[in-house]
Amino acid sequence: MTDHPPFGTPRRRQRPLFGCALRLVGLAGTAWGGLLVILAAVKTKTVFIPVNGIDAMVRDVLIVAGCGLWGAVSLVVGLRMRRHGRRHHASVVRTMDEARKRPYVLYLRPFAEDATGTLMRHAFSRWMGVGGSLVSGSSLTLEEGVCRTFSAFGRPLAVGEPDEALPLAGSRRLYLPLHDWQPTVSSLITDARLVLLVAGTSEGTLWELTEVMRLRRPESVLVLLYGDRRADDVRGEYDAFRVAAERELTARAAELRQVHGPDWQPPRFPPLPGFHDPDRLKWTTLLRAVIRFGPDWTPEIVLLDPTAVDAWTHEGRVRKMTRTQVLPLLTRLQDDLKGLEGTAAGPVRPSTLPTLPMDRR
């Protein structure tokens, strides 16, 4: 067995009791803020009626606006406190034996994408339901949502950024040295049950993509496309990834042909498809698309498209997206892994899938 360098730790020591306190205070702030926002929203229906004169109306408007602003600040701060509190409870893996103790899903991403991975679902939205519900009390981050979605296939595991103060909430973290990290990552790729790779153009991500294609079966690999900006920007970033990936795979084609055969050709990633009805687009998921591979490494894009489904409410549309776009992907993945290993992952049901954070436009 290859000797691996000792794993490191985050810069700050985790304090579970402090994390619990943050989460409790944040929960109270979320509840209080949500209540104030709801009361302010209800009061706006009558506050502009000058029953007791203009001066009284102006005073009432200022009071309602102040309560609404207070509630909004309390809600947002409470959600962030809950998110930060969970960082004190995130698991840190310290040895390779601990990492391999149970089947795991390896989560590989450019460290720059951690900024997107920590985003929470938008706290306010007029599209949350028919009744005009204004508050979402979820502090679930994108990474936590992705990890929960794929947790049926193993415990998520990720490499932490070396200079990270605290591990991010979501995957278990292990910390590798700045130098000589590649052999350990190659070993983790080999032993993982499933590999999730976030698309990016960094040197490390392109090396990981090539290493995944060298060491893994294509059915056990997914490429994730994140997007917290406009759809056009995401398309441009994905096109840059396509070009960089093709260049890197071509440069290492001789090495890959030793594994896949002399006739193997680097796969070409397809363009990002457009939304079914762009005129209806009001929000998108932060996880914009998933790329899966056929037996010969032919990529296929599964776009998460809210305009392709109809429902009366925002939540209904999210559930329908989950049922029609995400669940078939997971079911096929489950069948593929069953065929590769002879064992099945836990059952995947729509009710167990989390609501991924949304990007408001």
Contacts in CASP RR format, 6 or more apart in sequence:
PFRMAT RR
TARGET T0000
AUTHOR 0000-0000-0000
METHOD contacts of the structure
MODEL  1
MTDHPPFGTPRRRQRPLFGCALRLVGLAGTAWGGLLVILAAVKTKTVFIP
VNGIDAMVRDVLIVAGCGLWGAVSLVVGLRMRRHGRRHHASVVRTMDEAR
KRPYVLYLRPFAEDATGTLMRHAFSRWMGVGGSLVSGSSLTLEEGVCRTF
SAFGRPLAVGEPDEALPLAGSRRLYLPLHDWQPTVSSLITDARLVLLVAG
TSEGTLWELTEVMRLRRPESVLVLLYGDRRADDVRGEYDAFRVAAERELT
ARAAELRQVHGPDWQPPRFPPLPGFHDPDRLKWTTLLRAVIRFGPDWTPE
IVLLDPTAVDAWTHEGRVRKMTRTQVLPLLTRLQDDLKGLEGTAAGPVRP
STLPTLPMDRR
2 183 0 8 1.000
2 187 0 8 1.000
4 96 0 8 1.000
4 183 0 8 1.000
4 184 0 8 1.000
4 187 0 8 1.000
5 176 0 8 1.000
5 177 0 8 1.000
5 180 0 8 1.000
5 184 0 8 1.000
6 94 0 8 1.000
6 95 0 8 1.000
7 93 0 8 1.000
7 94 0 8 1.000
7 95 0 8 1.000
7 96 0 8 1.000
7 174 0 8 1.000
7 175 0 8 1.000
7 176 0 8 1.000
8 94 0 8 1.000
8 174 0 8 1.000
8 175 0 8 1.000
8 176 0 8 1.000
8 177 0 8 1.000
9 92 0 8 1.000
9 94 0 8 1.000
9 175 0 8 1.000
10 92 0 8 1.000
10 164 0 8 1.000
10 165 0 8 1.000
10 166 0 8 1.000
10 167 0 8 1.000
10 173 0 8 1.000
10 175 0 8 1.000
11 163 0 8 1.000
11 164 0 8 1.000
11 165 0 8 1.000
11 166 0 8 1.000
12 165 0 8 1.000
12 166 0 8 1.000
14 87 0 8 1.000
14 88 0 8 1.000
14 89 0 8 1.000
14 90 0 8 1.000
14 92 0 8 1.000
14 166 0 8 1.000
14 167 0 8 1.000
15 88 0 8 1.000
16 88 0 8 1.000
16 89 0 8 1.000
18 85 0 8 1.000
18 88 0 8 1.000
19 84 0 8 1.000
19 85 0 8 1.000
19 86 0 8 1.000
19 87 0 8 1.000
19 88 0 8 1.000
19 89 0 8 1.000
20 85 0 8 1.000
20 88 0 8 1.000
20 89 0 8 1.000
22 81 0 8 1.000
22 82 0 8 1.000
22 84 0 8 1.000
22 85 0 8 1.000
22 88 0 8 1.000
23 81 0 8 1.000
23 82 0 8 1.000
23 85 0 8 1.000
23 86 0 8 1.000
25 78 0 8 1.000
25 81 0 8 1.000
26 77 0 8 1.000
26 78 0 8 1.000
26 79 0 8 1.000
26 81 0 8 1.000
26 82 0 8 1.000
27 78 0 8 1.000
27 82 0 8 1.000
29 74 0 8 1.000
29 75 0 8 1.000
29 77 0 8 1.000
29 78 0 8 1.000
29 81 0 8 1.000
30 74 0 8 1.000
30 75 0 8 1.000
30 78 0 8 1.000
30 79 0 8 1.000
30 82 0 8 1.000
30 137 0 8 1.000
30 139 0 8 1.000
32 71 0 8 1.000
32 74 0 8 1.000
33 70 0 8 1.000
33 71 0 8 1.000
33 72 0 8 1.000
33 74 0 8 1.000
33 75 0 8 1.000
33 135 0 8 1.000
34 71 0 8 1.000
34 74 0 8 1.000
34 75 0 8 1.000
34 134 0 8 1.000
34 135 0 8 1.000
34 137 0 8 1.000
35 71 0 8 1.000
36 67 0 8 1.000
36 68 0 8 1.000
36 70 0 8 1.000
36 71 0 8 1.000
36 74 0 8 1.000
37 68 0 8 1.000
37 71 0 8 1.000
37 72 0 8 1.000
37 75 0 8 1.000
37 124 0 8 1.000
37 134 0 8 1.000
37 135 0 8 1.000
38 134 0 8 1.000
38 135 0 8 1.000
39 67 0 8 1.000
40 64 0 8 1.000
40 65 0 8 1.000
40 66 0 8 1.000
40 67 0 8 1.000
40 68 0 8 1.000
40 71 0 8 1.000
41 134 0 8 1.000
43 60 0 8 1.000
43 64 0 8 1.000
43 67 0 8 1.000
44 64 0 8 1.000
47 57 0 8 1.000
47 60 0 8 1.000
47 61 0 8 1.000
47 64 0 8 1.000
48 57 0 8 1.000
48 61 0 8 1.000
49 57 0 8 1.000
50 56 0 8 1.000
50 57 0 8 1.000
51 57 0 8 1.000
72 123 0 8 1.000
72 124 0 8 1.000
75 123 0 8 1.000
75 135 0 8 1.000
75 137 0 8 1.000
76 123 0 8 1.000
78 139 0 8 1.000
79 120 0 8 1.000
79 123 0 8 1.000
79 137 0 8 1.000
79 138 0 8 1.000
79 139 0 8 1.000
80 120 0 8 1.000
80 139 0 8 1.000
82 139 0 8 1.000
83 118 0 8 1.000
83 120 0 8 1.000
83 139 0 8 1.000
83 141 0 8 1.000
83 169 0 8 1.000
85 169 0 8 1.000
86 139 0 8 1.000
86 169 0 8 1.000
86 170 0 8 1.000
87 166 0 8 1.000
87 167 0 8 1.000
87 168 0 8 1.000
87 169 0 8 1.000
88 166 0 8 1.000
89 169 0 8 1.000
90 166 0 8 1.000
90 167 0 8 1.000
90 168 0 8 1.000
90 169 0 8 1.000
90 170 0 8 1.000
90 172 0 8 1.000
90 173 0 8 1.000
91 167 0 8 1.000
91 172 0 8 1.000
91 173 0 8 1.000
92 167 0 8 1.000
92 172 0 8 1.000
92 173 0 8 1.000
92 174 0 8 1.000
92 175 0 8 1.000
93 99 0 8 1.000
93 157 0 8 1.000
93 172 0 8 1.000
93 173 0 8 1.000
93 174 0 8 1.000
94 174 0 8 1.000
96 184 0 8 1.000
96 187 0 8 1.000
99 157 0 8 1.000
99 172 0 8 1.000
99 174 0 8 1.000
99 188 0 8 1.000
100 191 0 8 1.000
102 154 0 8 1.000
102 155 0 8 1.000
103 153 0 8 1.000
103 154 0 8 1.000
103 155 0 8 1.000
103 193 0 8 1.000
104 154 0 8 1.000
104 155 0 8 1.000
104 156 0 8 1.000
104 157 0 8 1.000
104 172 0 8 1.000
104 191 0 8 1.000
104 192 0 8 1.000
104 193 0 8 1.000
105 147 0 8 1.000
105 150 0 8 1.000
105 151 0 8 1.000
105 153 0 8 1.000
105 154 0 8 1.000
105 155 0 8 1.000
105 156 0 8 1.000
105 157 0 8 1.000
105 192 0 8 1.000
105 193 0 8 1.000
105 194 0 8 1.000
105 195 0 8 1.000
105 196 0 8 1.000
106 157 0 8 1.000
106 158 0 8 1.000
106 188 0 8 1.000
106 189 0 8 1.000
106 192 0 8 1.000
106 194 0 8 1.000
106 195 0 8 1.000
106 196 0 8 1.000
107 143 0 8 1.000
107 146 0 8 1.000
107 147 0 8 1.000
107 156 0 8 1.000
107 157 0 8 1.000
107 158 0 8 1.000
107 171 0 8 1.000
107 196 0 8 1.000
107 198 0 8 1.000
108 158 0 8 1.000
108 159 0 8 1.000
108 185 0 8 1.000
108 189 0 8 1.000
108 195 0 8 1.000
108 196 0 8 1.000
108 197 0 8 1.000
108 198 0 8 1.000
108 205 0 8 1.000
108 208 0 8 1.000
108 212 0 8 1.000
109 158 0 8 1.000
109 197 0 8 1.000
109 198 0 8 1.000
109 205 0 8 1.000
109 224 0 8 1.000
110 198 0 8 1.000
110 200 0 8 1.000
110 201 0 8 1.000
110 202 0 8 1.000
110 204 0 8 1.000
110 205 0 8 1.000
111 160 0 8 1.000
111 161 0 8 1.000
112 202 0 8 1.000
113 198 0 8 1.000
113 200 0 8 1.000
113 226 0 8 1.000
114 143 0 8 1.000
114 161 0 8 1.000
114 168 0 8 1.000
115 228 0 8 1.000
116 142 0 8 1.000
116 226 0 8 1.000
116 227 0 8 1.000
116 228 0 8 1.000
116 286 0 8 1.000
117 141 0 8 1.000
117 142 0 8 1.000
117 143 0 8 1.000
117 168 0 8 1.000
117 226 0 8 1.000
117 286 0 8 1.000
118 141 0 8 1.000
118 142 0 8 1.000
118 143 0 8 1.000
118 168 0 8 1.000
118 169 0 8 1.000
119 141 0 8 1.000
119 142 0 8 1.000
119 228 0 8 1.000
119 286 0 8 1.000
119 357 0 8 1.000
120 138 0 8 1.000
120 139 0 8 1.000
120 140 0 8 1.000
120 141 0 8 1.000
120 142 0 8 1.000
120 357 0 8 1.000
121 136 0 8 1.000
121 138 0 8 1.000
121 140 0 8 1.000
121 355 0 8 1.000
121 356 0 8 1.000
121 357 0 8 1.000
121 358 0 8 1.000
122 136 0 8 1.000
122 283 0 8 1.000
122 357 0 8 1.000
122 358 0 8 1.000
122 359 0 8 1.000
122 360 0 8 1.000
123 135 0 8 1.000
123 136 0 8 1.000
123 137 0 8 1.000
124 134 0 8 1.000
124 135 0 8 1.000
124 136 0 8 1.000
125 134 0 8 1.000
125 136 0 8 1.000
125 283 0 8 1.000
125 314 0 8 1.000
125 358 0 8 1.000
125 360 0 8 1.000
126 132 0 8 1.000
126 134 0 8 1.000
127 282 0 8 1.000
127 283 0 8 1.000
127 314 0 8 1.000
128 134 0 8 1.000
128 135 0 8 1.000
128 136 0 8 1.000
128 313 0 8 1.000
128 314 0 8 1.000
128 315 0 8 1.000
129 312 0 8 1.000
129 313 0 8 1.000
129 314 0 8 1.000
129 315 0 8 1.000
130 312 0 8 1.000
130 313 0 8 1.000
138 355 0 8 1.000
140 148 0 8 1.000
140 354 0 8 1.000
140 355 0 8 1.000
140 357 0 8 1.000
141 168 0 8 1.000
141 169 0 8 1.000
141 170 0 8 1.000
141 357 0 8 1.000
142 226 0 8 1.000
142 286 0 8 1.000
142 287 0 8 1.000
142 356 0 8 1.000
142 357 0 8 1.000
143 168 0 8 1.000
143 169 0 8 1.000
143 170 0 8 1.000
143 171 0 8 1.000
144 169 0 8 1.000
144 170 0 8 1.000
144 354 0 8 1.000
145 170 0 8 1.000
145 354 0 8 1.000
145 356 0 8 1.000
145 357 0 8 1.000
146 196 0 8 1.000
146 224 0 8 1.000
146 287 0 8 1.000
146 356 0 8 1.000
147 156 0 8 1.000
147 170 0 8 1.000
147 171 0 8 1.000
148 353 0 8 1.000
148 354 0 8 1.000
149 326 0 8 1.000
149 330 0 8 1.000
149 353 0 8 1.000
149 354 0 8 1.000
149 356 0 8 1.000
150 156 0 8 1.000
150 194 0 8 1.000
150 196 0 8 1.000
150 330 0 8 1.000
152 330 0 8 1.000
152 334 0 8 1.000
152 345 0 8 1.000
152 346 0 8 1.000
152 347 0 8 1.000
152 348 0 8 1.000
152 352 0 8 1.000
153 193 0 8 1.000
153 194 0 8 1.000
153 333 0 8 1.000
153 334 0 8 1.000
153 337 0 8 1.000
153 345 0 8 1.000
154 193 0 8 1.000
154 194 0 8 1.000
154 345 0 8 1.000
155 172 0 8 1.000
156 170 0 8 1.000
156 171 0 8 1.000
156 172 0 8 1.000
157 171 0 8 1.000
157 172 0 8 1.000
157 174 0 8 1.000
157 188 0 8 1.000
157 192 0 8 1.000
158 170 0 8 1.000
158 171 0 8 1.000
158 172 0 8 1.000
158 173 0 8 1.000
158 174 0 8 1.000
159 173 0 8 1.000
159 174 0 8 1.000
159 175 0 8 1.000
159 176 0 8 1.000
159 181 0 8 1.000
159 185 0 8 1.000
159 188 0 8 1.000
160 167 0 8 1.000
160 168 0 8 1.000
160 173 0 8 1.000
160 174 0 8 1.000
160 175 0 8 1.000
160 176 0 8 1.000
162 175 0 8 1.000
162 176 0 8 1.000
162 177 0 8 1.000
162 178 0 8 1.000
164 173 0 8 1.000
164 175 0 8 1.000
167 173 0 8 1.000
176 184 0 8 1.000
176 185 0 8 1.000
182 207 0 8 1.000
182 211 0 8 1.000
185 208 0 8 1.000
185 211 0 8 1.000
186 211 0 8 1.000
186 215 0 8 1.000
189 195 0 8 1.000
189 208 0 8 1.000
189 211 0 8 1.000
189 212 0 8 1.000
189 215 0 8 1.000
189 216 0 8 1.000
190 215 0 8 1.000
190 216 0 8 1.000
192 220 0 8 1.000
193 220 0 8 1.000
193 337 0 8 1.000
193 341 0 8 1.000
194 220 0 8 1.000
194 221 0 8 1.000
194 222 0 8 1.000
194 333 0 8 1.000
194 337 0 8 1.000
195 212 0 8 1.000
195 216 0 8 1.000
195 220 0 8 1.000
195 221 0 8 1.000
195 222 0 8 1.000
196 222 0 8 1.000
196 224 0 8 1.000
197 205 0 8 1.000
197 208 0 8 1.000
197 209 0 8 1.000
197 212 0 8 1.000
197 221 0 8 1.000
197 222 0 8 1.000
197 223 0 8 1.000
197 224 0 8 1.000
198 205 0 8 1.000
198 223 0 8 1.000
198 224 0 8 1.000
198 225 0 8 1.000
198 226 0 8 1.000
199 205 0 8 1.000
199 223 0 8 1.000
199 224 0 8 1.000
199 225 0 8 1.000
199 226 0 8 1.000
199 237 0 8 1.000
199 238 0 8 1.000
199 241 0 8 1.000
199 291 0 8 1.000
200 206 0 8 1.000
200 237 0 8 1.000
200 241 0 8 1.000
200 244 0 8 1.000
201 237 0 8 1.000
201 240 0 8 1.000
201 241 0 8 1.000
201 244 0 8 1.000
206 244 0 8 1.000
206 245 0 8 1.000
206 248 0 8 1.000
207 248 0 8 1.000
209 223 0 8 1.000
209 245 0 8 1.000
209 248 0 8 1.000
209 249 0 8 1.000
210 248 0 8 1.000
210 249 0 8 1.000
210 252 0 8 1.000
210 256 0 8 1.000
212 221 0 8 1.000
213 221 0 8 1.000
213 249 0 8 1.000
213 256 0 8 1.000
213 297 0 8 1.000
214 252 0 8 1.000
214 255 0 8 1.000
214 256 0 8 1.000
214 259 0 8 1.000
217 340 0 8 1.000
218 293 0 8 1.000
218 294 0 8 1.000
218 295 0 8 1.000
218 296 0 8 1.000
218 297 0 8 1.000
219 292 0 8 1.000
219 293 0 8 1.000
219 294 0 8 1.000
219 295 0 8 1.000
219 333 0 8 1.000
219 336 0 8 1.000
219 337 0 8 1.000
219 340 0 8 1.000
220 336 0 8 1.000
220 337 0 8 1.000
220 340 0 8 1.000
221 292 0 8 1.000
221 293 0 8 1.000
222 290 0 8 1.000
222 291 0 8 1.000
222 292 0 8 1.000
222 333 0 8 1.000
223 290 0 8 1.000
223 291 0 8 1.000
223 299 0 8 1.000
224 287 0 8 1.000
224 289 0 8 1.000
224 290 0 8 1.000
224 291 0 8 1.000
225 234 0 8 1.000
225 238 0 8 1.000
225 272 0 8 1.000
225 287 0 8 1.000
225 288 0 8 1.000
225 289 0 8 1.000
225 290 0 8 1.000
225 291 0 8 1.000
226 286 0 8 1.000
226 287 0 8 1.000
226 288 0 8 1.000
227 233 0 8 1.000
227 234 0 8 1.000
227 237 0 8 1.000
227 284 0 8 1.000
227 286 0 8 1.000
227 287 0 8 1.000
227 288 0 8 1.000
227 359 0 8 1.000
228 286 0 8 1.000
228 359 0 8 1.000
229 359 0 8 1.000
230 361 0 8 1.000
231 275 0 8 1.000
231 281 0 8 1.000
231 284 0 8 1.000
234 272 0 8 1.000
234 288 0 8 1.000
235 272 0 8 1.000
238 272 0 8 1.000
238 289 0 8 1.000
239 271 0 8 1.000
239 272 0 8 1.000
241 269 0 8 1.000
242 268 0 8 1.000
242 269 0 8 1.000
242 271 0 8 1.000
245 269 0 8 1.000
246 266 0 8 1.000
246 268 0 8 1.000
246 269 0 8 1.000
249 256 0 8 1.000
249 266 0 8 1.000
249 267 0 8 1.000
250 266 0 8 1.000
253 264 0 8 1.000
253 265 0 8 1.000
253 266 0 8 1.000
256 264 0 8 1.000
256 266 0 8 1.000
257 263 0 8 1.000
257 264 0 8 1.000
260 297 0 8 1.000
267 293 0 8 1.000
267 297 0 8 1.000
267 298 0 8 1.000
267 299 0 8 1.000
268 299 0 8 1.000
269 291 0 8 1.000
269 299 0 8 1.000
270 299 0 8 1.000
270 300 0 8 1.000
270 301 0 8 1.000
272 289 0 8 1.000
272 301 0 8 1.000
272 303 0 8 1.000
273 301 0 8 1.000
273 303 0 8 1.000
274 303 0 8 1.000
274 305 0 8 1.000
275 281 0 8 1.000
275 303 0 8 1.000
275 305 0 8 1.000
275 306 0 8 1.000
275 307 0 8 1.000
275 308 0 8 1.000
276 305 0 8 1.000
276 307 0 8 1.000
276 308 0 8 1.000
277 307 0 8 1.000
277 308 0 8 1.000
278 307 0 8 1.000
280 307 0 8 1.000
281 306 0 8 1.000
281 307 0 8 1.000
281 361 0 8 1.000
282 306 0 8 1.000
282 360 0 8 1.000
282 361 0 8 1.000
283 306 0 8 1.000
283 314 0 8 1.000
283 358 0 8 1.000
283 359 0 8 1.000
283 360 0 8 1.000
283 361 0 8 1.000
284 304 0 8 1.000
284 306 0 8 1.000
284 358 0 8 1.000
284 359 0 8 1.000
284 361 0 8 1.000
285 304 0 8 1.000
285 306 0 8 1.000
285 321 0 8 1.000
285 356 0 8 1.000
285 357 0 8 1.000
285 358 0 8 1.000
285 359 0 8 1.000
286 356 0 8 1.000
286 357 0 8 1.000
286 358 0 8 1.000
286 359 0 8 1.000
287 304 0 8 1.000
287 356 0 8 1.000
288 303 0 8 1.000
288 304 0 8 1.000
289 301 0 8 1.000
289 302 0 8 1.000
289 303 0 8 1.000
289 304 0 8 1.000
290 301 0 8 1.000
290 302 0 8 1.000
290 304 0 8 1.000
290 329 0 8 1.000
291 299 0 8 1.000
291 300 0 8 1.000
291 301 0 8 1.000
291 302 0 8 1.000
292 299 0 8 1.000
292 300 0 8 1.000
292 302 0 8 1.000
292 329 0 8 1.000
292 332 0 8 1.000
292 333 0 8 1.000
293 299 0 8 1.000
293 300 0 8 1.000
294 300 0 8 1.000
302 325 0 8 1.000
302 329 0 8 1.000
303 325 0 8 1.000
304 321 0 8 1.000
304 325 0 8 1.000
304 326 0 8 1.000
304 356 0 8 1.000
305 321 0 8 1.000
305 325 0 8 1.000
306 317 0 8 1.000
306 318 0 8 1.000
306 321 0 8 1.000
308 321 0 8 1.000
308 324 0 8 1.000
308 325 0 8 1.000
309 317 0 8 1.000
309 320 0 8 1.000
309 321 0 8 1.000
309 324 0 8 1.000
309 325 0 8 1.000
310 317 0 8 1.000
310 320 0 8 1.000
311 317 0 8 1.000
311 319 0 8 1.000
311 320 0 8 1.000
315 355 0 8 1.000
318 355 0 8 1.000
319 350 0 8 1.000
322 350 0 8 1.000
322 353 0 8 1.000
322 355 0 8 1.000
323 350 0 8 1.000
326 353 0 8 1.000
327 348 0 8 1.000
327 350 0 8 1.000
327 353 0 8 1.000
330 348 0 8 1.000
330 353 0 8 1.000
331 348 0 8 1.000
334 344 0 8 1.000
334 345 0 8 1.000
334 346 0 8 1.000
334 348 0 8 1.000
337 344 0 8 1.000
337 345 0 8 1.000
338 344 0 8 1.000
338 345 0 8 1.000
END
